[in-house]
Amino acid sequence: MTRYIELFSDTKTRPTAAMRAAIAAADVGDEAAFEDPTVNALCERVAALLGKEAALFTPSGTMCNQIALAVLGRPGDEVICDRTAHIVNYEAGGVGANAGLNLLALDGERGRYGVEQLRAALRFPLRHAPRQRIVSVEQTSNLGGGAVWPIEQLDAVTALARGRGLATHMDGARLLNACVATGVPAARYARDFDAVWIDFSKGLGAPVGAALAGTRAFIEEAWRVKQRYGGAMRQAGVIAAAALYALDHHVERLADDHANAKRLAAGLAMLDGIALDPATVETNLVYFALAPGVALDAKTLCERALARGVRVGAMGPRLVRAVTHLDVSAPDVDVAVGVIGEVLRG
């Protein structure tokens, strides 16, 4: 198989040899009957990490979002979120198709809306309008370039939501990136959220899986929806073992990914034809635009970079994303900058 410097996504990571050994050694049972000791241990670990009473294991973060919103809302209810949110753009309309919910998308700054924006979006109760039920945030914001929600901003948003009787949901796909970048514990970020989840198959490098946490009553109902969506598993300890290994060994090293992302951003910003402010790179996502004078579009740049052994992703006609992760080293970053420079020079 052809190997690239893989900057397309942190979902492209491969299990390390040590993680594969943990998978091979996993003690397993029937996950759906709560008989898999490795899954049970993972759920206890995640609940403690996020400061919640209980957690459940799912095949994907998208399933966590879909389950959480289905539990917290009812058909016809409205979810308030940012327009860049994953639930808006990358879940195939699942919020409407699966749970019958409406989305009210706010135009935040790099994926993070403010408390006054939320206040302005709250309607006077009226039977003609959807019932506003859930306030959702994404930490970190993917389409916001890996931007971290400041804890003070989260506190203000959740305080207003709770004060108005709305449920709160956090898409925590890259929550641990935010924790490592800021030093704020995961449980503190998650404190005021009724539902919160973390992903194991992005920066943590596991092959599959995510875990959703909340109160015991919430998780009991989440299990019903998980069953409905086909998410119940059997001997899932083989993948839960990878997630446990990731929590033990791959969290603090996320700082390496952040350092490499900043290195990448600094190198790209030096290239003629690239529009990028390196100061906007907070975690492991680097978005850069092609300057107006560049004849190439993003798709062509990505194709030509791939032909030279570097894979990045087009996110728009002139916008490109590069993502650092445990399979990308500092020397890889330097090679990638050189390759993109070659492509720009034609």
Secondary structure as the mmCIF struct_conf table of DSSP 4:
data_model
#
loop_
_struct_conf.conf_type_id
_struct_conf.id
_struct_conf.beg_label_comp_id
_struct_conf.beg_label_asym_id
_struct_conf.beg_label_seq_id
_struct_conf.end_label_comp_id
_struct_conf.end_label_asym_id
_struct_conf.end_label_seq_id
STRN STRN1 ILE A 5 GLU A 6
BEND BEND1 PHE A 8 PHE A 8
HELX_RH_3T_P HELX_RH_3T_P1 ASP A 10 LYS A 12
HELX_RH_AL_P HELX_RH_AL_P1 ALA A 17 ALA A 24
TURN_TY1_P TURN_TY1_P1 ALA A 25 ALA A 25
HELX_RH_3T_P HELX_RH_3T_P2 GLU A 31 ALA A 33
TURN_TY1_P TURN_TY1_P2 PHE A 34 PHE A 34
HELX_RH_AL_P HELX_RH_AL_P2 PRO A 37 LEU A 50
TURN_TY1_P TURN_TY1_P3 GLY A 51 GLY A 51
BEND BEND2 GLU A 53 GLU A 53
STRN STRN2 ALA A 54 THR A 58
BEND BEND3 PRO A 59 PRO A 59
HELX_RH_AL_P HELX_RH_AL_P3 GLY A 61 LEU A 72
TURN_TY1_P TURN_TY1_P4 PRO A 75 GLY A 76
STRN STRN3 GLU A 78 ASP A 82
TURN_TY1_P TURN_TY1_P5 ARG A 83 THR A 84
HELX_RH_AL_P HELX_RH_AL_P4 HIS A 86 ASN A 89
BEND BEND4 TYR A 90 GLU A 91
TURN_TY1_P TURN_TY1_P6 ALA A 92 GLY A 93
HELX_RH_AL_P HELX_RH_AL_P5 GLY A 94 ALA A 99
STRN STRN4 ASN A 102 LEU A 106
STRN STRN5 GLU A 109 GLU A 109
TURN_TY1_P TURN_TY1_P7 ARG A 110 GLY A 111
STRN STRN6 ARG A 112 ARG A 112
HELX_RH_AL_P HELX_RH_AL_P6 VAL A 115 ALA A 121
HELX_LH_PP_P HELX_LH_PP_P1 LEU A 122 PRO A 125
TURN_TY1_P TURN_TY1_P8 ARG A 127 HIS A 128
BEND BEND5 ALA A 129 ALA A 129
HELX_LH_PP_P HELX_LH_PP_P2 PRO A 130 ARG A 131
STRN STRN7 GLN A 132 GLU A 138
BEND BEND6 GLN A 139 THR A 140
STRN STRN8 SER A 141 SER A 141
TURN_TY1_P TURN_TY1_P9 ASN A 142 GLY A 145
BEND BEND7 GLY A 146 GLY A 146
STRN STRN9 ALA A 147 ALA A 147
HELX_LH_PP_P HELX_LH_PP_P3 VAL A 148 PRO A 150
HELX_RH_AL_P HELX_RH_AL_P7 ILE A 151 GLY A 163
TURN_TY1_P TURN_TY1_P10 ARG A 164 GLY A 165
STRN STRN10 ALA A 167 GLY A 172
TURN_TY1_P TURN_TY1_P11 ALA A 173 ARG A 174
HELX_RH_AL_P HELX_RH_AL_P8 LEU A 175 THR A 182
HELX_RH_AL_P HELX_RH_AL_P9 ALA A 186 ALA A 190
TURN_TY1_P TURN_TY1_P12 ARG A 191 ASP A 192
BEND BEND8 ASP A 194 ASP A 194
STRN STRN11 ALA A 195 ASP A 199
BEND BEND9 PHE A 200 LYS A 202
TURN_TY1_P TURN_TY1_P13 GLY A 203 LEU A 204
BEND BEND10 PRO A 207 VAL A 208
STRN STRN12 ALA A 210 GLY A 214
HELX_RH_AL_P HELX_RH_AL_P10 ARG A 216 ARG A 228
TURN_TY1_P TURN_TY1_P14 TYR A 229 GLY A 230
BEND BEND11 ARG A 234 GLN A 235
TURN_TY1_P TURN_TY1_P15 ALA A 236 ALA A 236
HELX_RH_AL_P HELX_RH_AL_P11 GLY A 237 HIS A 249
BEND BEND12 HIS A 250 VAL A 251
TURN_TY1_P TURN_TY1_P16 GLU A 252 ARG A 253
HELX_RH_AL_P HELX_RH_AL_P12 LEU A 254 ALA A 269
TURN_TY1_P TURN_TY1_P17 MET A 270 MET A 270
BEND BEND13 LEU A 271 LEU A 271
TURN_TY1_P TURN_TY1_P18 ASP A 272 GLY A 273
STRN STRN13 ILE A 274 ALA A 275
HELX_RH_3T_P HELX_RH_3T_P3 PRO A 278 THR A 280
BEND BEND14 THR A 283 ASN A 284
STRN STRN14 LEU A 285 LEU A 290
TURN_TY1_P TURN_TY1_P19 PRO A 292 GLY A 293
HELX_RH_AL_P HELX_RH_AL_P13 ALA A 298 ALA A 307
TURN_TY1_P TURN_TY1_P20 ARG A 308 GLY A 309
STRN STRN15 VAL A 310 ARG A 311
STRN STRN16 GLY A 313 ALA A 314
BEND BEND15 GLY A 316 ARG A 318
STRN STRN17 LEU A 319 VAL A 323
TURN_TY1_P TURN_TY1_P21 LEU A 326 ASP A 327
HELX_RH_AL_P HELX_RH_AL_P14 ALA A 330 ARG A 345
#
